[in-house]
């Protein structure tokens, strides 16, 4: 520490620090390469979309044209607790960035103290040739000492350690922002899936109710024919069995519907006990979903963006670890007053001050810095592998949903034809039974086949809706026109 006049050596060190402040040890970030196909394998028949992702993501669910779903989505965006948690984590990450950047600036503190101690000194006689020793302040008059001072310190970021730390915090904040978007998209997709499944269940219940009404008529016809001796008692028993089993299946649907309703309540941030969603007809169509180029998927999906930002954060940590090999330079100073009298404390004669640089370097640490550097590099390699795996999984997810929708579209056509044929067969069998041409067993077989095919049609329709939601999610949400990716890419050379 240099007292009094600031030396020319201190000024020279400061100039060197400023000159070196432009450098930062460690590799500059470059996005890792990933295998990206030229086109989607299962995209035959799909049109490509020109626009990229935009912020905000847009209300992608509005393509289904369901007002109840629109209202529920608004509640999810406001009240879903997973989204709230992700939003709070993002705010915490943003605060860490502010904290890291605060290290760029000097730290200034103030202090004030008063001490009371005896004055004078006392000589203690010792044996031998040592003579005696003096202990100050053990005898004499008791005095008070008053002190007030300001202290400042500033670490000069010569090797870029502080900048790399701030870079790490910034990239983690961007990853947290992407995590927030991923949580929002996940909650929205889950709500759409549960909502459509609930509406399919409502349609299935209406189907059962219609079949129950038809079976009640069939039972009445059979009972009338039994009374006049045209039908056997076994026909009546078979009609009753089929009616009751269909009624039981209709009742069983209440379990699935209730559980879906409870799941929706949690997604919109409400207690399941206080929430209900009345049945309404399902009147949505499978939307035409345009596709981006496969490379655009890397910018549109928030989970990919989050994973890639974590790679950038890990890269910055390598710089932080390598900066530990170099000496740290800091400036410190103090200005204050000290006197035994409080009344005359702040006078020129009682002032003291000091200012000067300090240079610190670790000479031996047993390999600790080397180990931390190796750890940072290993963490970077792990984050690169995780990023590439996330990208590969994203392409798989998209291809899975593309082939699902493409095959289901063909299956719907065939299943609708099968349902129509089963309905005609049921009507023919019932008319033949009324005319006494066939037994009631033929009616049962025809009615069972008709109900099975009608349920299959609803199931395929539900799978189509689920696959369309999953495809939209796998593509990153909205495809509305816009520019820019979710998280800007960092430039640099590794």
C-alpha positions in Angstrom: 0.0 0.0 0.0 1.4 3.4 -0.9 0.6 6.3 1.4 0.5 9.9 0.5 1.1 10.9 -3.1 -0.1 8.4 -5.7 3.1 7.0 -7.2 3.9 6.9 -11.0 4.2 3.1 -10.7 0.5 2.9 -9.7 -0.5 5.0 -12.6 1.5 2.9 -15.0 -0.1 -0.3 -13.7 -3.6 1.3 -14.2 -2.7 2.1 -17.8 -1.5 -1.4 -18.4 -4.7 -2.7 -16.8 -6.8 -0.6 -19.2 -4.8 -1.8 -22.2 -5.1 -5.4 -21.2 -8.8 -5.1 -20.3 -9.7 -5.8 -23.9 -8.5 -9.4 -23.7 -10.2 -12.4 -22.1 -8.7 -15.8 -21.6 -10.6 -18.9 -22.6 -12.3 -19.8 -25.9 -14.9 -17.5 -27.6 -18.2 -19.3 -28.1 -19.3 -20.9 -31.3 -22.5 -22.9 -31.6 -21.7 -26.6 -31.9 -22.4 -28.3 -35.2 -25.3 -30.7 -35.2 -26.6 -33.1 -37.9 -29.4 -31.3 -39.7 -31.4 -33.0 -42.5 -32.2 -31.1 -45.7 -35.9 -31.9 -45.3 -38.3 -33.8 -43.1 -38.6 -37.4 -44.1 -42.3 -37.7 -43.4 -43.3 -34.4 -44.8 -44.8 -35.6 -48.1 -47.9 -33.7 -48.8 -47.1 -30.9 -46.4 -46.4 -27.4 -47.5 -43.4 -25.4 -46.2 -43.8 -22.2 -44.3 -41.6 -19.2 -45.0 -41.8 -17.3 -41.6 -39.7 -18.1 -38.6 -40.4 -17.9 -35.0 -41.4 -14.6 -33.3 -41.9 -13.2 -29.8 -44.4 -13.6 -28.4 -45.2 -17.1 -29.7 -48.7 -16.3 -30.9 -52.0 -18.1 -30.0 -51.4 -21.3 -32.0 -54.5 -23.0 -30.5 -56.8 -20.6 -32.2 -56.4 -22.6 -35.4 -58.9 -25.1 -33.9 -61.6 -22.5 -33.6 -62.8 -23.6 -30.2 -63.9 -20.7 -27.9 -63.8 -22.8 -24.8 -60.3 -23.9 -25.5 -59.3 -20.2 -26.2 -60.7 -19.2 -22.8 -58.9 -22.0 -21.0 -55.6 -21.1 -22.7 -55.8 -17.5 -21.3 -56.2 -18.9 -17.8 -53.2 -21.2 -18.3 -51.0 -18.2 -19.3 -52.0 -16.3 -16.1 -52.6 -19.0 -13.4 -50.5 -22.1 -14.2 -48.1 -22.7 -11.4 -45.4 -24.3 -13.4 -45.3 -21.2 -15.6 -45.1 -19.0 -12.5 -42.3 -21.1 -11.2 -40.3 -20.8 -14.4 -41.0 -17.1 -14.6 -39.6 -16.7 -11.0 -36.6 -18.7 -11.9 -36.0 -16.4 -14.9 -36.2 -13.3 -12.7 -33.7 -15.0 -10.3 -31.3 -15.6 -13.3 -31.7 -12.0 -14.4 -30.8 -10.8 -10.9 -27.6 -13.0 -11.1 -26.6 -11.2 -14.3 -27.0 -7.9 -12.5 -24.9 -9.2 -9.7 -22.2 -10.5 -12.0 -22.0 -7.2 -13.9 -21.8 -5.3 -10.6 -18.3 -6.7 -10.2 -17.1 -4.4 -13.0 -17.4 -1.4 -10.7 -15.5 -0.4 -7.5 -16.9 -1.4 -4.1 -17.2 1.5 -1.7 -17.9 1.2 2.0 -17.9 3.3 5.1 -17.2 2.7 8.7 -17.2 4.5 12.1 -15.9 3.3 15.4 -15.0 4.3 18.9 -12.6 2.4 21.1 -11.8 2.9 24.8 -8.3 1.9 26.1 -5.8 2.8 28.9 -2.8 4.9 27.9 0.9 4.7 29.0 3.0 1.6 29.2 4.4 -0.8 31.8 7.9 -2.5 31.8 7.9 -6.2 32.6 11.2 -7.5 33.9 12.4 -10.8 32.6 15.2 -13.1 33.6 18.6 -13.7 31.9 20.1 -11.3 29.4 16.8 -10.3 27.8 16.2 -7.5 30.2 12.5 -6.5 30.1 9.6 -6.0 27.6 7.2 -3.2 27.3 3.4 -3.8 27.1 1.7 -0.6 25.8 -1.6 0.6 27.0 -1.7 -1.3 30.3 -1.2 1.7 32.6 -2.0 5.3 32.6 -5.0 7.4 31.6 -8.0 5.8 29.9 -8.6 7.5 26.5 -11.3 7.2 23.7 -10.4 7.0 20.0 -12.9 8.0 17.4 -12.5 6.9 13.7 -14.6 7.6 10.6 -13.5 6.4 7.2 -14.5 5.5 3.6 -12.9 2.5 1.9 -12.9 1.6 -1.8 -11.6 -1.4 -3.7 -11.7 -2.3 -7.4 -10.5 -5.5 -9.1 -9.1 -4.8 -12.6 -10.4 -7.4 -15.0 -7.2 -7.8 -16.9 -7.7 -11.5 -17.9 -11.5 -11.3 -18.5 -12.5 -13.4 -15.4 -15.3 -11.0 -14.5 -16.4 -10.7 -18.1 -16.5 -14.5 -18.5 -18.4 -14.8 -15.2 -20.9 -12.2 -16.5 -21.1 -14.0 -19.8 -21.9 -17.2 -18.0 -24.7 -15.6 -16.0 -26.1 -13.9 -19.1 -26.2 -17.2 -21.0 -27.8 -18.9 -18.1 -30.4 -16.2 -18.0 -31.1 -16.7 -21.7 -31.5 -20.5 -21.0 -33.9 -19.6 -18.2 -35.9 -17.4 -20.6 -36.1 -20.4 -23.0 -37.1 -22.7 -20.2 -39.9 -20.3 -19.4 -41.1 -20.5 -23.0 -40.8 -24.3 -22.9 -42.8 -24.5 -19.7 -45.5 -22.2 -21.3 -45.6 -24.3 -24.5 -45.7 -27.5 -22.6 -48.6 -26.4 -20.4 -50.5 -25.1 -23.4 -50.0 -28.4 -25.3 -51.0 -30.5 -22.3 -54.2 -28.4 -21.8 -55.1 -28.9 -25.5 -54.5 -32.6 -25.3 -56.6 -33.0 -22.1 -59.3 -30.8 -23.5 -59.6 -32.6 -26.7 -59.6 -36.0 -25.0 -62.3 -34.8 -22.6 -64.4 -33.7 -25.6 -63.8 -37.0 -27.3 -65.0 -38.7 -24.1 -68.2 -36.5 -24.2 -68.8 -37.6 -27.8 -68.2 -41.2 -26.7 -70.8 -40.8 -23.9 -73.3 -39.4 -26.4 -72.6 -42.3 -28.6 -73.3 -44.8 -25.8 -76.4 -42.9 -24.8 -77.7 -43.2 -28.4 -76.9 -46.9 -28.5 -78.6 -47.4 -25.2 -81.8 -45.7 -26.6 -81.6 -48.0 -29.6 -81.0 -51.1 -27.4 -84.0 -50.2 -25.2 -86.1 -50.2 -28.4 -84.7 -53.5 -29.5 -85.4 -55.0 -26.0 -89.0 -53.8 -26.2 -89.4 -55.3 -29.7 -88.0 -58.6 -28.4 -90.2 -58.6 -25.4 -93.3 -58.0 -27.6 -92.3 -60.8 -30.0 -91.7 -63.1 -27.0 -95.2 -62.3 -25.7 -96.8 -63.3 -29.0 -94.6 -66.4 -29.3 -92.5 -65.3 -32.1 -89.2 -64.9 -30.2 -87.6 -67.2 -27.6 -87.0 -66.2 -24.0 -83.2 -66.4 -24.7 -83.6 -63.5 -27.2 -85.0 -61.4 -24.4 -82.2 -62.3 -22.0 -79.6 -61.5 -24.7 -81.2 -58.1 -25.4 -81.2 -57.3 -21.7 -77.5 -58.4 -21.4 -76.5 -56.2 -24.3 -78.4 -53.2 -22.9 -77.0 -53.5 -19.4 -73.4 -54.0 -20.6 -73.7 -50.9 -22.8 -75.1 -48.9 -19.9 -72.2 -50.0 -17.7 -69.7 -49.0 -20.3 -71.3 -45.6 -20.5 -71.2 -45.1 -16.7 -67.5 -46.1 -16.7 -66.7 -43.1 -18.9 -67.4 -40.8 -15.9 -64.1 -41.9 -14.4 -62.0 -40.8 -17.4 -63.9 -37.6 -17.8 -63.6 -36.7 -14.2 -59.9 -37.3 -14.2 -59.4 -35.2 -17.4 -61.5 -32.4 -15.8 -59.3 -32.5 -12.7 -56.1 -32.3 -14.9 -57.5 -29.3 -16.7 -58.3 -27.6 -13.3 -54.6 -28.0 -12.2 -53.4 -26.6 -15.5 -55.5 -23.5 -15.2 -54.4 -23.0 -11.6 -57.6 -24.1 -9.8 -58.5 -26.7 -7.2 -60.0 -29.8 -8.8 -62.8 -29.8 -6.1 -64.0 -26.4 -7.2 -63.8 -26.8 -11.0 -66.2 -28.2 -13.6 -66.3 -28.1 -17.4 -69.8 -28.8 -18.8 -70.1 -31.1 -21.9 -70.3 -29.4 -25.3 -70.2 -31.0 -28.8 -66.7 -31.3 -30.3 -66.8 -29.2 -33.5 -63.1 -28.8 -34.5 -61.2 -29.9 -37.6 -57.7 -31.0 -38.0 -55.8 -27.8 -39.1 -53.4 -27.6 -42.0 -50.0 -27.2 -40.3 -47.3 -25.7 -42.6 -43.8 -26.8 -41.9 -40.6 -24.8 -41.6 -37.3 -26.0 -43.0 -35.6 -28.5 -40.7 -32.8 -26.0 -39.9 -35.4 -23.6 -38.6 -36.4 -26.0 -35.9 -33.2 -25.1 -34.1 -34.4 -21.6 -33.7 -38.1 -22.2 -33.1 -38.0 -24.8 -30.2 -37.4 -23.3 -26.8 -35.9 -26.5 -25.4 -33.2 -26.5 -28.1 -32.6 -22.8 -27.4 -32.2 -23.5 -23.7 -29.8 -26.3 -24.3 -27.7 -24.3 -26.7 -27.5 -21.4 -24.2 -26.2 -23.8 -21.6 -23.4 -24.7 -23.9 -22.5 -21.1 -24.2 -22.6 -20.7 -20.4 -20.3 -23.8 -20.0 -18.0 -22.3 -22.6 -17.7 -19.1 -20.5 -16.9 -21.1 -17.4 -13.7 -22.4 -19.2 -12.5 -18.8 -19.4 -13.3 -18.3 -15.7 -11.3 -21.4 -14.8 -8.3 -20.4 -17.0 -8.2 -16.9 -15.6 -7.3 -18.3 -12.2 -3.8 -19.1 -13.6 -3.0 -15.4 -14.0 -2.4 -12.8 -11.2 -5.2 -10.6 -10.1 -4.8 -6.8 -9.8 -6.8 -4.6 -7.6 -6.8 -1.0 -6.5 -7.8 0.0 -3.0 -7.9 3.2 -1.1 -9.0 4.7 2.2 -9.9 8.2 3.5 -10.8 9.0 7.0 -10.4 10.8 10.3 -9.1 9.7 13.7 -8.8 11.6 17.0 -9.3 11.2 20.7 -11.8 14.0 20.6 -15.2 13.7 18.9 -15.7 17.4 18.7 -12.5 18.0 16.6 -12.6 14.8 14.7 -13.3 16.2 11.2 -10.3 18.5 11.0 -7.5 18.5 8.5 -4.9 17.5 11.1 -6.8 14.3 11.9 -7.2 13.2 8.4 -5.5 10.0 7.0 -5.6 8.5 3.6 -4.0 5.7 1.5 -4.2 4.4 -2.0 -2.4 1.9 -4.1 -2.5 -1.3 -6.2 -2.0 -4.8 -5.1 -1.0 -7.8 -7.2 -1.8 -11.4 -6.1 -0.8 -14.7 -7.7 -1.2 -18.2 -6.5 2.2 -19.9 -6.6 1.2 -23.4 -5.6 -2.2 -25.0 -5.1 -1.6 -28.7 -5.5 -3.2 -28.8 -8.9 -6.5 -27.3 -7.8 -6.7 -24.8 -10.8 -5.8 -27.5 -13.3 -8.6 -29.7 -11.9 -11.1 -26.9 -12.1 -10.2 -26.2 -15.7 -10.5 -29.9 -16.6 -13.9 -29.9 -14.8 -15.0 -26.9 -16.8 -13.9 -28.5 -20.1 -15.7 -31.7 -19.2 -18.9 -29.8 -18.3 -18.7 -28.1 -21.7 -18.3 -31.4 -23.5 -21.3 -32.8 -21.6 -23.4 -29.8 -22.4 -22.5 -30.1 -26.1 -23.6 -33.7 -26.1 -26.8 -32.8 -24.3 -27.5 -30.1 -26.9 -27.0 -32.5 -29.8 -29.2 -35.1 -28.2 -31.9 -32.5 -27.7 -31.7 -31.6 -31.4 -31.8 -35.3 -32.5 -34.8 -35.9 -30.2 -36.6 -32.8 -31.7 -36.2 -34.1 -35.2 -37.5 -37.6 -34.1 -40.4 -35.9 -32.3 -41.4 -34.0 -35.4 -41.0 -37.0 -37.8 -43.1 -39.2 -35.4 -46.0 -36.7 -35.4 -45.7 -36.2 -39.2 -46.0 -39.9 -40.0 -48.8 -40.2 -37.3 -50.9 -37.5 -39.0 -50.2 -38.8 -42.5 -51.2 -42.4 -41.7 -54.1 -41.4 -39.5 -55.6 -39.3 -42.4 -55.7 -42.5 -44.5 -57.1 -44.5 -41.5 -59.9 -42.0 -40.9 -61.1 -42.5 -44.5 -61.1 -46.3 -44.2 -62.6 -46.2 -40.7 -65.5 -43.9 -41.8 -66.3 -46.4 -44.6 -66.2 -49.3 -42.1 -68.5 -47.4 -39.7 -71.0 -46.6 -42.5 -71.0 -50.3 -43.5 -71.5 -51.4 -39.9 -74.5 -49.1 -39.5 -76.1 -50.4 -42.6 -75.5 -54.0 -41.5 -77.1 -53.2 -38.1 -80.2 -51.8 -39.8 -80.5 -54.8 -42.1 -80.1 -57.3 -39.3 -82.7 -55.6 -37.2 -85.2 -55.5 -40.1 -84.5 -59.2 -40.8 -85.1 -60.1 -37.1 -88.4 -58.3 -37.1 -89.4 -60.3 -40.1 -88.3 -63.5 -38.5 -85.6 -64.3 -41.1 -82.7 -64.3 -38.6 -82.2 -64.9 -34.9 -81.5 -62.2 -32.4 -77.8 -63.3 -32.3 -77.4 -61.7 -35.7 -78.8 -58.4 -34.3 -76.4 -58.5 -31.4 -73.4 -59.2 -33.7 -74.4 -56.3 -36.0 -75.1 -53.9 -33.2 -71.8 -54.7 -31.5 -69.9 -54.2 -34.7 -71.6 -50.9 -35.3 -70.8 -49.6 -31.8 -67.2 -50.8 -32.0 -66.6 -49.1 -35.3 -68.3 -45.9 -34.1 -66.0 -45.9 -31.1 -63.0 -46.6 -33.4 -63.9 -43.5 -35.5 -63.9 -41.3 -32.4 -60.6 -42.8 -31.2 -58.9 -42.1 -34.5 -60.3 -38.6 -34.5 -58.9 -38.1 -31.0 -55.5 -39.4 -32.1 -55.6 -37.0 -35.0 -56.2 -34.1 -32.7 -53.5 -35.3 -30.3 -51.0 -35.7 -33.1 -51.7 -32.3 -34.5 -51.2 -30.7 -31.1 -48.0 -32.7 -30.6 -46.7 -31.6 -34.1 -47.3 -27.9 -33.3 -45.5 -28.4 -30.0 -42.6 -30.2 -31.7 -42.3 -27.4 -34.2 -42.0 -24.9 -31.4 -45.5 -23.4 -31.3 -46.8 -20.7 -33.5 -45.8 -20.3 -37.1 -47.0 -16.7 -37.4 -44.9 -14.4 -39.4 -42.0 -12.7 -37.6 -38.3 -12.4 -37.5 -35.6 -13.4 -35.1 -35.1 -16.4 -33.0 -36.1 -17.0 -29.4 -32.5 -16.5 -28.1 -30.0 -14.4 -30.1 -26.9 -16.3 -31.0 -23.5 -15.3 -29.7 -20.7 -14.6 -32.1 -17.1 -15.5 -31.8 -14.4 -18.0 -32.7 -13.4 -21.0 -30.7 
